[in-house]
């Protein structure tokens, strides 16, 4: 998106907020959230383009509050002032009529504070016409499948108390798989704000090496416990589970958290495991749905101890806690797991005999109260003997407690970290991702 187009959207959004301040009744308060993007999407199959195009999209979410009640309406945002205000004013009128019919909300949080911020992160993305040749030049002879999504994403906020935030960033993600003739696959992601050809070459080179290993006959393993190395992408899959009923203060208070035993100090994770929210990379906005700004860094777990949960203002009001800028769902937005002492060259020698897992899928809680997670191995997972990859494995189902694999059975984490991006595009392109190391675990339990 050109600078002029970006400026037009910002001007229209600011004018919308200013006009709402004039039009609102004395007893009314409001919040306005904007999500907008101009993205190039290109889908590949068998190393050929199957679908490509540019999507320009945007929506406004208007929340109106009065007399301890609130109501929300979402509608398109175009950047054309006349169109945008007509839609906004119609929504405002409908929300006013709806509010009087709604029950009182005892934990409603009204806008407060005077936070303002403006971040614009410019990158060096591929031009639309350069996406296909740059992506396919290294994989023309392979069965390459994936989707490229790149462009500018905008998140903005304004409210009746004067808070205003604007966040715009250039970013891209390439989510891809390489397949063998037998249907085995290597999965990878490549993401950033600047297209780095040398980094892409390295990614594809690594994938090609794994593809060669996948051509060997697959080994079927009996269920049991195996020493296991989890590559960063697999660690990120496990980490995501902490946003499903673990780190939320509301889940702690309501007895739904998988980390309740850690919170009660009945259990402890390994001193090698530390987790924080790190917004300093500028990949996601620091402001939440109420315009509150989180600290640049929030320690969550330090050396195995739970230091902070994620607390939004609604939870804080209900349970008399202190909010720390968490979003409405109290989920991780910019997670980072600290590295350890395992160097890359020592991964296979340290594993010796066991499993090397590149990816996981179908994760879910099997018993949330004890922190047990179940899932499947997937994509480029191998059997290792005496520090050498012997064969790919048939898919295995695992069922294991986070108190074991991030606790007493955690051998070490790698000295390097990888950024595993969010690649979702449901409703809009997702921002951010997880910065994580690989990890080596003793006696990981496989059930099928």
Secondary structure, DSSP 8 states (H G I E B T S, - for coil): --HHHHHHHHHHHHHHHHHHHHHS-TT-EEEEEEEEEEEEEEEEETTEEEEEEEEEEEEEEEEEEETTEEEEEEEE--S-HHHHHHHHHHHHHHHHHHHTTS---TT-----S--EEEEEE--B---GGGHHHHHHTTTTTSEEEEEEEEEEEEEEEEETTS-EEEEEEEEEEEEEEEE-TTS-EEEEEEEESB--HHHHHHHHHHHHHHHHHHTS--B---SEEEEEEE-HHHHHHHHHGGGTTTSBHHHHHTT--TTHHHHTTS----TT--EEEEGGG-SS-SB-TTS-B--SEEEEEETTEE---B--HHHHHHHT----S--TT---SSEEE---SB-GGGHHHHH-SEEEEEEEEEEEEEEGGGTEEEEEEEEEEEEEETTEEEEEB---EEEEEHHIIIIITEEEEEEEEEEEE----SSS----EEEEEEEEEEEEEE--
